[in-house]
Amino acid sequence: MTNFVVKTLANAAALGVAIWLVTGITLEDDSSTSHQALSLILVALIFGLVNLIVKPVVRLLSLPLFVLTLGLFTIVVNAAMLLLTSWLAKQFDLSFHVDNFFWSAIVGALIISVVSWALNMVLPDKN
């Protein structure tokens, strides 16, 4: 259970950094900071579920593209998962949004990947 909480908080921090750095990724909420933090954690939960359930299926179906591009297609898949997270957040009335401009999603996915990797290296990994 601790590992799940740590991974979710790491995803929330990575999403927060992407929101801060990329103009096409927003968390539009005029309410209090605690409400924004709760929204960010809920978006991180959605993002984690998308990466757990949908991403392996997409990777399996696009395996020839991974081989053809020597793994660079991973960036496109990560961007698509971020766009899917944005769409699901809208369905749950969360204020997280990624513009339809695909480059925002690609840059955001790169930032989220790097920040998540760095945080998971620093944070404890308990099973």
N, C-alpha and C positions, 0 to 999 in steps of 0.2 A: 504494500500500500504506500509505503514511503517513497519507493521508486516512482510510482505513478504521480504522486504529488510533485516530486522534484522535476520530473520530465514535463509536467504541465506548466509549472512555474518557469522552467527554462524556455518552453515554447511561448509563453506569455511575454517574457522578457525579449525574446527574439522578434516577436510580432511588434512589440513596443518600439524596438529600435528601427524596424522597417517603417513603421508609421511615422517615426520622427525624421527619418532620412529621405524617404521617397514621397514626392508630392502627390503621386497618384494613389497612394494608400492612405486612407483616413479612418479615424474613429470619431465620427461626428456625434458629439454628445455635449449638450450645454449644461448638464447637471453637475453634481459634485464629483470630486476626484475619486471618492470611494465607489461611486456608481460607474465611473469610467474604468476603474480597476476591475470591478466585477464583470463588466462587459468584456474587457480584455481577457480575463480568465475564461469566460464562457466561450469566446472565440478560440482561445487556445485549446479548449476541450474539443470543439468542433474540428479544429485543424488536426489534432491528434487522432481523432476517429477517422477522418478522411485519409490520413496517412496510414492508418492501421488497416482499413477495410478496402478502400478504393485503389490506393496507389499500387499494391501488389498485383492487382488484376490488370491495371493499365500497363504496368511494366512487363507482365507476361505477354499481353497482347501485342505490345510494341517491341518485343525482343529483337526482331530483325533490324529495327532502326537503332537500337542500342549497339548492336554489333557493327552495323554500317558506319555509325558516327563515332565509334570507339568510346561510347559512354557519354558523349556530349548531349545526347537527347535527354539525359536526366534533367538538365536545366529546363527544358520545355515541359517535361512531366511535372516538375516541382512548381512551375508557374501555373500549369493547369490545375494543380491541387489547390493553389492559393486562390485562383479564380473560383473554383468550386466552393471553397470555404467562404468566400465573399457572398456567393449566391445563397448558400445555406444560412449564413448569418442574417441575410435579408429575410429569409423565410421565418426565422425565429425573432424577428424585430430587433435585432442587434444592430448597432450603428456602424459596424465595420464595413468598409467598402474598398474594393480595388477597381480602379477605372477600367473600362473596356480596352483601353490602350494596352496592348499586350506587353510592351516594353516595361511598363510599371510592374507588371506581375513578374517578369523575368528578373529585373533588378531586385525586387522585393524577395523573390525566392532565393536569390544568391545571398542576400544579406541575412535572411532567416537561417539559411544553411550554415553560414560561417558563424553567426552568433550562437546558434544551437550547439554546434560542434564545440565551440570554445567553452560554453557554459557546462556542457556535459563532461568535458575534460576536467573542469575545476570542481564541479559539484560531486558529492559522494554518490556512489552507485550501489545501493543496497537492494538485494533481491527479496 
